[in-house]
Amino acid sequence: PRLSGGWNTAIFLHNGSVTSYDELLCISGPRQLNTEPIFGNQGHEFGCDLDTESKMALVDFLNSF
């Protein structure tokens, strides 16, 4: 998906298995694991290892589009 307007959608990752930037970047803690074949989100933890300040800066950047 394009970055433009990403803040206005509830579909992230290639299969829509993540519904917010918070969940995408594991800001509130580890993501709830979804192992359904179509909506599995295991292995998609890009950005989860960033520190909180970097995560928030990334969210601010993404919200600017």
N, C-alpha and C positions, 0 to 999 in steps of 0.2 A: 504493500500500500504506500501511497504518497505521504510525505510528512505534512503537507498542507492540510490543516483542519483536523489533524489527528486527535486533538483535545476534544473534538466534538463527536467522537465515535466510541463505541464500546467493543470494538473488534480489533484485537492486536494479535500479532504473529500470523503466520501463513494460514492457520486454521481457525482463528478466532477464539482460541482457548484462554486468552487473557483479556480482561475487560477494562483495565485502567492502567495508567502509567504507574500508579502505586503498586499494583500487582505485578506489572511487567518488571519493575526494578526491585521488587521485594523490599519496599520501603517500610512497611509495617511488620515485616518478619517474613519467614519462609512462605512461599506460595503454596496454597492448597494443591496437592497433586491430583491431577485429572488423568486417569489412564484409559479413558474411553478411546477406542481405536481412532475415531475421527477427531476428537478434541483433546488428545493427549498433549500435555504440556511438559512432560519430563524431558530434561536435556536442554531446555530453552531458558537458561539462566543468565543470558548476556546482560551485564550491568549490575547484577545482584551482588557482586563482590566489591563494588565501589563503596567509598565511605558516604555517609549520609549527606554531607555538604555537596559532594560531587553529584549524587543522585538528584538532589533538589535543584542544582544548577542545570542539569540535563533536562529535568522536567520544565523548568522555566524557559529554556531554549526551545524545546519542542512545542510549548504553548505559545511561542511567539509567531508561529507560522499561521 
